[in-house]
Amino acid sequence: MNCKSEDNSRRKFLKTFTNLSIGGALIYSVPMLSGCKKSWYASYFVNSDKCIGCGECIEACFHNALFLPEKSIYSIDLSKCIDCGQCRSTCTQDAIMIPAVRYLIDKQTCRECGECMPVCPEGAIEVSIVDYEIDNDLCRDCGQCLPACEYNAIQIPDISYTIDADNCRDCGQCVSTCEESAIHISVLNYSINEADCIDCGLCVPVCTHNAIEISVSEYSIDQSKCVECGLCMPVCEQNAIHISVSEYSINSTTCVECGQCKPVCAQNAIEVSVPNYSVSSYNQYTHAGCVGCGDCVDACEDNAISFLNAKDYYTFTSVNCCSQKPCYTACPQNAISFVGGLIQINNSLCIRCGECADICPKNKIIPNTAVINQTACTHCGKCYDACTYSAVGKSYPNGQSTPQINQSLCIHCGDCVNDFTCDENAIVVTPPADYSSPVIDQDECINCGDCVNNFTCDEAAIIETPPANYSSPQINQDNCVHCGDCITEFTCEQGAIIQETPTDYQDPYIDQNQCIKCGDCYTDNACEYDHIHKNLPADYVPGYISQDECEKCGECLLTSACPYNAIYKDKPADYKPPVINTELCTNCGECLANNACPYDVISKYEPPEYFDSYIDQSKCISCGDCIEENACDEYNAIDRLIRNAQIDQDKCTKCGKCEPSCPVEAIEEKDL
């Protein structure tokens, strides 16, 4: 039998039939093994240069002639491993343990230049490349950004700033806006001639900086006293008195026409037709009129209604009653009874509803009638509303008209509300839509005193407040901005305001050697009179960034090259934040190892459960696939410590079964 003619798939052969050769099959295998013995002049040896110490040959020898004290050991060189995990697929035992790392882009610091994209062999780095532009609405053409661009991509025109010396007021307000001290102004001073000033204070509102100080009386309105009638307003020619005059009217729906408000109005502007109220006695034949129920008595809060002769009960004539006795059944309170054929009414039960009087066929039951004391009556009408029997009558002696306040007579003094309380709240106060508290506008008031001298406020609501401590009129130099408004915008009839020119006066100008063209004197309205001009060259073109020369480094933006934020990042329409696509990324680390990003915004992320890569020895079978299949070909991070198998020649039967079991053909036959 030729051992080499057996199944060419050595590993498959041994692994499939090894178990069959144990136990019951052993009887048949022994003769076969004996038949495979070769000449004593040949033997088998393990080639140590080929053996990988996997130990698969051990099971192939049934005579225990092969032995391997320790399998080869496989490990990961952490100094070389980048945790990419590509080696894991080569291990059928899942013995290679690699942590789940990934690579990230810091979106906050990424400049989106796109330089990192070509480095990634998988195209996993996705960056929307942006442009850098200049916002011409913000750009001042100062050129301070030019040094920030080493590629000379920023183009700024050459401009200058000058002062219109003919119109300049020499106030010097623009000087402080220039940090380079390039603006030169001979500042004019202003003062008040005390001998000429009459302390009218008319010049005070002209100065928006409150530099003019005049001791004048102040006029104001005491809001706690003012009734907002507005009678003082026409007195002020300057329209400085602002009163929101309310309108007074009567709500005819809620007004009961009692007329109690009329005497309050001294102008007789309240017009109310006051009705009279009376009670009609009960008519025994028509059954109409007062049934003496007392509802009107209870409703009258002025005690003006009482029962006639103070009788609040029903009476009846002493006659024999009818046999039917309908009053007995009509009484809802069972207050009627009969004794000896005569009717009896229990007043403690009777509610004076009038049912018995209405139904009595002989009209012998007589209700008592309520009467109204016209002297005590306040015409409130509550009795009229309370009577459910229409027994209370209402009449207008002088004819009826809708209650109203005559607006032509009303002076809006508010007495009808402030000095009187309408129980029905029928007097309505309607402030104007733009209501505001009464005030004298100090910006409009010229302190003339007409509101006090030419008018008398009945409420004494206008207050004149003289200054506590008089001081001479002056222009406070600490507040004065030397704008000259007190002369150019106002004419003092007394000529008390004086302009003073310094002895070393010179025309205003901007020193071009000191000016850095920042434009603060121009764009920040340093001159509220527009006397600072920006001069543009004839071939002026707004500042821009040449995209052909721009390297997208972002230095012009990140270094704040423009103090006015005129440089901005222009993102494409389909812009997406920079990201490393985890579906494409193989964690090869090329983006980090090759310094793909010159700005160090790419980093390796290690999760909290991160561990050092290793090969689990409890799972590893030392098959060598991770080496043979070049699992880590690029970084050579997988190491192994080779252990060689050996053959005990004393036990070896030269059967040759071990030879096909070796996956690397390390078992060889040699002649002795």
C-alpha positions in Angstrom: 0.0 0.0 0.0 1.4 3.4 -1.0 0.7 5.9 1.7 1.2 8.8 -0.6 -1.6 7.7 -2.8 -4.1 8.4 -0.1 -6.5 11.4 -0.2 -4.7 14.5 -1.3 -6.7 16.6 1.1 -4.6 15.7 4.1 -6.2 17.9 6.6 -9.7 17.0 5.6 -8.9 13.4 5.7 -7.5 13.3 9.2 -10.1 15.6 10.7 -13.0 13.7 9.1 -11.9 10.1 9.8 -9.8 10.5 13.0 -12.8 9.9 15.2 -13.8 6.9 13.1 -10.4 5.4 13.7 -10.9 5.4 17.4 -13.0 2.8 19.2 -14.7 0.3 17.0 -12.7 1.2 13.9 -9.5 0.5 15.7 -9.7 -3.2 14.8 -9.5 -2.4 11.1 -7.0 0.3 11.4 -4.3 -1.8 13.0 -3.8 -4.1 10.1 -3.8 -1.1 7.8 -1.2 0.7 9.9 0.9 -2.5 9.9 0.6 -2.6 6.1 1.8 1.0 5.8 5.1 0.4 7.5 8.0 1.3 5.3 11.5 0.3 5.1 13.6 0.6 8.1 16.0 2.6 6.0 13.6 5.7 5.8 12.0 7.8 8.5 10.0 11.0 9.1 11.3 14.3 10.5 9.8 17.7 11.3 11.4 20.5 9.3 11.9 23.2 11.9 12.1 25.9 9.2 8.6 25.1 8.1 6.8 24.0 11.2 4.5 26.7 12.7 3.8 24.8 15.9 0.0 24.5 15.2 -0.2 20.9 16.6 -2.6 19.6 14.0 -0.2 16.7 13.3 -0.5 15.4 16.9 -3.9 13.9 16.4 -2.8 12.2 13.2 -0.4 9.9 15.0 -2.0 7.0 16.8 1.3 5.9 18.4 1.9 9.2 20.1 5.2 9.5 18.3 4.5 13.2 17.6 4.7 15.6 20.5 4.5 19.5 20.9 5.0 20.7 24.5 3.6 24.1 23.8 1.9 25.5 20.7 3.3 28.6 19.0 2.2 31.8 20.7 0.6 34.6 18.6 0.5 38.2 19.9 0.0 41.8 18.8 2.7 44.4 18.8 1.0 47.4 20.3 3.7 49.7 19.1 2.7 48.8 15.5 -1.0 48.1 15.8 -3.4 50.9 14.9 -6.6 49.1 16.0 -7.9 49.0 12.5 -9.4 45.5 13.0 -8.8 44.3 9.5 -6.9 41.2 10.8 -10.0 39.9 12.6 -11.6 38.5 9.4 -8.6 36.1 8.9 -9.2 34.4 12.3 -11.8 31.6 12.1 -11.7 31.3 15.9 -12.5 35.0 16.6 -9.4 35.1 18.8 -8.1 38.5 17.7 -9.6 41.1 20.0 -9.5 44.7 18.6 -11.3 47.6 20.4 -13.9 49.6 18.4 -12.1 52.9 17.6 -12.9 55.5 15.0 -11.5 58.6 13.6 -13.2 62.0 14.0 -13.0 65.5 12.6 -13.4 68.4 15.0 -16.1 70.3 13.3 -15.5 73.4 15.4 -11.9 73.8 14.4 -11.9 72.2 10.9 -11.1 74.8 8.3 -12.9 72.8 5.6 -9.9 73.2 3.2 -10.3 69.6 1.9 -6.5 68.9 2.0 -7.2 65.7 4.0 -9.5 64.1 1.4 -6.9 62.8 -1.1 -5.1 61.0 1.8 -8.0 58.6 2.5 -7.8 55.6 0.2 -11.4 54.7 0.9 -12.8 58.2 0.2 -14.3 58.2 3.7 -13.4 61.8 4.5 -16.3 64.1 3.4 -15.6 67.8 3.5 -17.7 70.5 1.8 -15.0 72.8 0.6 -15.8 76.4 1.3 -14.7 79.8 -0.1 -13.6 82.8 1.9 -15.3 86.1 0.8 -15.4 89.7 1.9 -18.7 91.3 2.9 -18.4 94.7 1.1 -21.1 96.1 3.4 -18.8 95.6 6.4 -15.4 96.0 4.7 -13.8 99.4 5.3 -11.1 99.0 2.7 -8.5 99.5 5.5 -6.2 96.7 4.4 -5.5 95.5 7.9 -6.3 91.9 6.7 -3.6 91.9 4.0 -0.7 90.6 6.2 -2.8 87.6 7.3 -2.8 86.1 3.8 0.6 84.6 2.9 -0.7 83.8 -0.6 -1.6 87.5 -1.4 -5.2 86.4 -2.3 -6.8 89.4 -0.6 -7.2 92.5 -2.8 -8.0 95.9 -1.1 -8.2 99.3 -2.9 -6.1 102.3 -1.6 -8.4 104.8 0.0 -8.0 107.9 2.3 -10.1 110.0 4.8 -10.1 113.8 4.9 -11.9 116.6 6.8 -14.1 119.2 5.1 -12.3 122.1 6.8 -14.7 124.7 5.4 -17.7 123.2 7.1 -16.1 121.6 10.2 -17.4 122.9 13.5 -14.1 122.3 15.2 -15.9 120.4 18.0 -13.2 117.7 18.2 -15.7 114.9 18.8 -14.1 112.8 16.1 -10.7 113.0 17.7 -11.4 110.4 20.4 -12.6 107.8 17.8 -9.1 107.7 16.2 -6.9 105.3 18.2 -3.9 106.4 16.1 -4.3 110.1 17.0 -4.4 111.0 13.3 -7.1 113.6 13.6 -6.0 117.1 14.5 -8.7 119.7 15.6 -8.3 123.2 17.2 -11.3 122.9 19.5 -13.5 126.0 20.0 -15.0 126.8 23.4 -18.4 128.2 24.3 -19.5 130.2 27.4 -22.4 132.4 28.7 -22.1 136.1 29.4 -23.8 136.3 32.8 -24.4 140.1 32.3 -26.5 139.4 29.2 -28.2 136.1 30.2 -31.8 136.5 31.6 -32.0 132.9 32.9 -34.9 132.1 30.6 -33.5 128.6 29.9 -34.6 128.6 26.3 -31.2 127.6 25.2 -31.1 124.6 27.5 -33.1 122.2 25.2 -30.8 123.0 22.3 -27.9 121.3 23.9 -28.4 117.5 23.6 -25.5 117.0 26.0 -27.0 119.0 28.9 -24.0 121.2 29.1 -26.0 124.5 29.5 -26.9 125.0 33.1 -29.6 127.7 33.9 -31.4 128.1 37.2 -35.0 128.3 36.1 -38.2 127.3 37.7 -39.6 123.9 36.7 -43.3 123.4 36.0 -44.9 120.1 36.5 -48.3 118.5 37.2 -49.3 116.8 40.4 -50.9 113.7 39.1 -52.6 113.0 42.4 -54.6 116.2 42.0 -55.0 116.6 38.3 -58.5 115.5 37.1 -57.3 115.5 33.5 -59.8 118.1 32.4 -57.3 119.6 29.9 -58.5 123.2 30.5 -54.9 124.2 31.0 -53.6 122.9 27.7 -54.7 125.8 25.5 -52.8 128.2 27.8 -49.4 126.8 26.8 -48.3 128.1 23.4 -45.5 125.5 23.3 -48.0 122.6 23.6 -45.8 121.3 26.5 -48.8 120.3 28.6 -49.9 116.8 27.7 -53.3 115.7 29.1 -55.1 112.6 28.0 -58.7 114.0 28.4 -61.2 111.2 29.1 -64.8 111.3 27.8 -67.7 110.9 30.2 -70.9 109.3 29.1 -73.9 107.4 30.5 -74.7 103.8 29.7 -78.4 104.0 29.0 -78.7 100.2 29.4 -77.6 100.2 33.0 -78.8 103.7 34.0 -82.0 103.5 36.2 -82.7 107.3 35.6 -82.6 108.0 39.3 -81.1 111.5 38.6 -79.0 111.5 41.8 -75.9 112.3 39.7 -77.4 115.5 38.3 -76.7 117.8 41.3 -73.0 116.8 41.3 -72.4 118.4 37.9 -71.9 122.1 38.3 -72.0 122.5 34.5 -75.5 120.9 34.3 -74.1 118.6 31.6 -75.9 115.5 32.9 -79.4 115.1 31.3 -81.6 112.5 32.9 -85.4 112.2 32.7 -86.3 111.1 36.3 -89.4 109.0 36.5 -91.9 108.7 39.4 -93.0 105.4 40.8 -96.4 104.6 42.3 -98.4 101.5 43.4 -101.9 100.7 42.1 -104.3 99.2 44.7 -105.8 95.8 44.2 -109.1 95.8 42.1 -111.4 93.2 43.4 -113.2 93.0 40.2 -110.4 93.1 37.6 -108.0 91.3 39.9 -105.3 93.8 38.8 -103.0 95.8 41.1 -101.0 95.2 44.2 -101.6 91.9 45.9 -99.5 92.9 48.9 -96.8 90.4 48.3 -94.2 92.7 49.7 -91.5 92.1 47.0 -91.2 95.9 46.4 -90.9 96.5 50.1 -88.0 94.2 50.3 -86.4 95.6 47.2 -86.4 99.2 48.3 -83.1 99.9 50.1 -84.3 103.4 51.1 -87.3 102.2 53.1 -89.6 104.4 51.0 -92.2 101.6 50.5 -94.5 100.3 53.3 -97.9 98.7 53.6 -101.0 100.9 54.0 -101.8 101.3 57.6 -98.9 99.0 58.4 -101.0 96.0 57.5 -99.1 93.3 55.7 -101.8 90.7 55.8 -105.1 89.9 54.0 -108.5 90.8 55.3 -112.0 89.6 54.5 -115.6 90.5 55.1 -117.5 88.5 57.7 -120.0 86.7 55.5 -120.9 83.2 54.9 -118.6 81.8 52.2 -119.6 79.9 49.1 -120.0 76.2 49.3 -117.3 75.5 46.7 -114.6 77.2 48.8 -112.2 77.6 45.8 -109.8 79.7 47.9 -109.1 76.8 50.1 -107.8 74.7 47.2 -106.1 77.6 45.5 -103.8 78.5 48.5 -100.4 76.8 47.9 -99.4 77.2 51.5 -102.6 75.7 53.1 -103.0 78.9 55.0 -106.9 79.0 54.6 -109.3 77.1 56.8 -113.0 77.4 57.7 -114.5 77.5 61.1 -118.3 77.5 61.5 -118.5 78.2 57.8 -116.4 81.3 58.0 -113.0 81.7 56.4 -109.8 81.9 58.5 -106.4 82.9 57.1 -103.3 81.8 59.0 -100.9 84.8 58.5 -97.9 82.8 59.6 -98.4 80.6 56.6 -99.8 83.1 54.1 -97.2 84.4 51.6 -99.6 87.0 50.1 -99.5 85.5 46.7 -103.0 86.8 45.8 -104.3 83.4 44.5 -107.2 83.4 47.0 -108.2 86.9 46.2 -108.2 86.3 42.4 -110.3 83.1 42.7 -112.9 84.3 45.3 -116.2 84.4 43.5 -117.7 86.9 46.0 -114.6 89.2 46.0 -114.5 89.2 49.7 -110.8 88.6 50.3 -109.0 91.9 50.3 -105.1 92.2 50.0 -103.5 95.1 51.7 -101.7 97.6 49.3 -98.1 98.9 49.4 -97.6 102.6 49.2 -94.5 104.7 48.1 -93.3 107.6 50.2 -92.3 110.0 47.4 -90.2 112.1 49.7 -88.0 109.2 50.6 -88.0 107.6 47.1 -84.7 107.9 45.3 -86.3 106.8 42.0 -83.9 103.9 41.7 -86.6 101.7 40.1 -85.8 98.6 42.1 -89.5 98.3 43.2 -90.5 98.5 39.5 -88.2 95.6 38.6 -89.2 93.6 41.7 -93.0 93.7 41.1 -94.1 90.6 39.2 -97.8 91.7 39.2 -97.2 95.0 37.2 -98.6 96.9 40.2 -95.8 99.4 40.3 -96.3 102.2 37.8 -93.6 104.3 36.1 -94.2 107.8 34.7 -92.2 110.7 33.4 -93.6 114.1 34.5 -91.6 116.0 31.9 -91.4 113.4 29.2 -88.8 110.7 28.6 -85.4 111.2 26.9 -82.3 109.0 26.8 -80.0 109.7 29.7 -76.8 111.4 28.5 -73.9 113.8 29.3 -74.1 116.8 27.1 -70.6 117.0 25.6 -70.9 120.6 24.8 -71.3 121.5 28.5 -69.1 118.8 30.0 -65.7 120.1 31.0 -64.3 116.6 31.8 -63.8 117.5 35.4 -64.8 114.1 36.6 -67.0 115.2 39.5 -69.7 112.8 38.3 -67.3 110.0 39.1 -65.0 111.3 41.7 -67.6 113.1 43.9 -70.4 110.6 43.3 -70.9 106.9 43.2 -73.4 105.4 40.8 -74.6 102.1 42.2 -75.3 100.9 38.7 -71.9 102.0 37.4 -73.8 103.7 34.6 -71.4 106.6 34.3 -68.7 105.5 31.9 -65.2 107.0 31.8 -63.5 106.4 28.4 -59.8 107.3 28.3 -58.3 107.9 24.9 -56.7 105.0 23.1 -53.2 106.5 23.5 -53.7 107.5 27.2 -50.7 108.7 29.1 -50.4 110.3 32.5 -50.7 114.1 32.7 -47.3 115.7 32.3 -45.5 118.9 31.3 -42.9 117.9 28.7 -39.7 119.5 29.9 -38.2 119.3 26.5 -41.0 121.5 25.1 -41.6 123.7 28.2 -39.8 127.0 27.9 -40.4 127.8 31.6 -42.5 130.9 30.7 -44.9 130.4 33.6 -48.1 131.0 31.5 -49.7 127.9 32.9 -49.6 129.4 36.4 -49.7 133.2 35.7 -52.4 133.1 33.0 -54.5 130.2 34.3 -56.0 129.1 37.6 -56.2 125.4 38.1 -59.2 124.7 40.5 -57.4 121.6 41.7 -54.0 123.4 42.1 -52.5 120.6 40.1 -49.9 122.7 38.3 -46.8 123.1 40.5 -44.0 125.7 40.1 -40.8 124.5 41.6 -38.1 127.2 41.9 -34.5 125.9 42.1 -33.4 125.1 45.6 -30.0 126.9 45.2 -29.7 129.4 42.5 -26.4 129.3 40.5 -25.1 131.5 37.8 -25.8 130.4 34.2 -22.9 128.6 32.6 -21.9 126.0 30.1 -20.5 123.0 31.8 -17.2 122.3 30.1 -17.2 118.7 31.2 -20.4 118.1 29.3 -19.9 120.4 26.4 -18.8 118.7 23.2 -18.1 122.0 21.5 -20.6 121.2 18.8 -21.7 124.8 18.5 -25.5 124.0 18.4 -26.1 126.6 21.0 -25.1 129.2 18.3 -25.8 127.5 15.0 -29.1 125.9 16.0 -30.3 128.6 18.4 -30.3 132.4 18.5 -30.1 134.0 21.9 -32.0 137.3 21.7 -29.7 138.7 24.4 -26.5 137.4 22.6 -25.4 135.9 25.9 -23.7 132.8 24.4 -20.1 133.4 23.3 -17.8 131.4 21.0 -14.1 131.5 21.9 -11.3 130.6 19.4 -7.9 129.4 20.6 -4.9 131.7 19.8 -3.0 128.8 18.1 -6.0 127.9 15.9 -5.3 125.8 12.7 -7.6 124.2 10.1 -8.7 120.7 11.0 -7.0 117.8 9.1 -6.2 114.1 9.2 -2.5 113.1 9.2 -2.2 110.6 6.4 1.0 109.2 7.9 -0.7 108.2 11.1 -4.1 107.2 9.6 -4.5 103.4 9.3 -7.7 103.8 7.2 -9.8 102.0 9.7 -12.7 104.3 9.0 -13.9 104.6 12.6 -14.1 108.4 12.1 -16.4 107.7 9.1 -18.4 104.6 9.7 -19.1 105.2 13.4 -20.6 108.6 12.6 -17.8 110.3 14.6 -18.9 113.5 12.8 -22.6 113.9 13.1 -22.4 116.7 10.6 -20.9 114.5 7.8 -17.8 116.6 7.5 -15.4 113.6 7.3 -15.1 112.3 3.7 -14.0 108.9 2.4 -11.9 109.4 -0.8 -12.0 106.5 -3.3 -9.6 106.0 -6.2 -10.9 106.5 -9.8 -10.5 102.8 -10.5 -12.1 101.8 -7.3 -13.1 98.1 -6.9 -14.5 96.8 -3.6 -12.2 94.5 -1.7 -12.3 90.8 -2.6 -10.5 87.5 -2.1 -9.0 86.0 -5.3 -10.3 82.4 -5.3 -7.5 81.4 -7.7 -4.9 82.3 -5.2 -6.7 81.4 -2.0 -5.6 78.2 -0.4 -8.6 77.9 1.9 -6.4 78.0 5.0 -8.8 80.3 6.8 -6.1 82.3 8.4 -7.9 85.5 7.4 -10.9 84.4 9.4 -9.4 82.5 12.3 -6.8 85.1 13.2 -9.4 87.8 13.2 -7.5 89.6 10.5 -10.5 91.8 9.9 -11.5 93.6 13.2 -14.9 94.4 11.5 -15.9 90.8 10.7 -16.1 91.6 7.0 -14.4 88.3 6.0 -16.7 85.3 6.1 -16.9 81.7 5.1 -19.1 81.1 2.1 -20.6 77.6 2.3 -21.8 75.7 -0.8 -25.6 75.2 -1.3 -25.2 71.5 -0.5 -23.0 72.1 2.5 -22.6 69.4 5.1 -20.5 69.5 8.2 -17.1 67.8 7.8 -17.3 64.1 8.8 -15.5 60.8 8.4 -18.0 58.3 6.9 -17.9 55.4 9.3 -19.4 53.1 6.6 -16.4 53.7 4.4 -13.7 54.2 7.0 -11.5 51.1 7.5 -9.7 52.7 10.5 -6.5 52.4 8.6 -5.3 55.6 10.3 -3.7 57.0 7.2 -5.4 60.4 7.8 -3.6 60.6 11.1 -0.4 58.9 10.4 0.3 60.9 7.3 -0.6 64.2 8.8 -3.4 64.7 6.3 -4.7 67.7 8.2 -2.1 70.4 8.7 -4.3 71.9 11.5 -4.6 68.8 13.6 -8.4 68.6 13.6 -8.5 64.8 12.9 -8.2 62.6 16.0 -8.5 59.0 17.0 -11.4 58.4 19.2 -11.0 55.7 21.9 -14.4 54.7 23.6 -14.6 54.5 27.4 -14.4 50.7 27.1 -11.2 50.9 25.1 -8.6 48.1 25.7 -5.3 47.3 24.2 -5.6 44.9 21.2 -4.6 41.3 22.0 -5.0 37.7 20.8 -7.1 35.6 23.1 -4.9 32.6 23.8 -7.9 30.6 25.0 -9.4 30.9 21.5 -6.3 30.9 19.4 -5.4 27.5 17.8 -2.1 28.6 16.5 -3.2 27.9 12.9 -1.0 30.7 11.6 -3.7 32.0 9.2 -3.3 35.5 10.5 0.4 35.3 9.4 0.0 33.3 6.2 -2.9 35.4 4.9 -1.0 38.6 5.6 -3.8 39.8 8.0 -1.6 42.8 9.0 0.5 43.2 5.9 0.9 46.9 6.1 1.8 47.4 9.8 3.2 43.9 10.7 1.7 44.2 14.1 1.1 40.4 14.6 4.0 38.5 16.2 4.4 34.8 16.9 6.8 32.7 18.9 7.4 29.5 17.0 7.3 26.2 18.8 8.3 23.1 16.7 6.8 19.7 16.9 9.1 16.7 17.2 8.9 12.9 16.2 9.9 10.3 18.7 11.7 7.8 16.4 11.3 5.0 18.9 7.6 5.3 18.8 7.2 6.2 15.1 6.0 3.2 13.0 6.9 5.1 9.7 3.2 4.8 8.7 3.3 8.2 7.1 -0.2 9.3 8.5 1.3 12.4 10.0 2.7 13.7 6.7 -0.6 14.8 5.1 -1.9 16.3 8.4 0.7 19.1 8.4 -0.9 22.2 6.7 2.6 23.7 6.0 4.2 20.4 4.8 6.8 20.6 7.5 6.9 16.7 8.0 9.3 15.2 5.5 10.5 11.7 4.7 14.2 11.1 4.8 16.4 8.1 4.2 18.4 7.1 7.2 
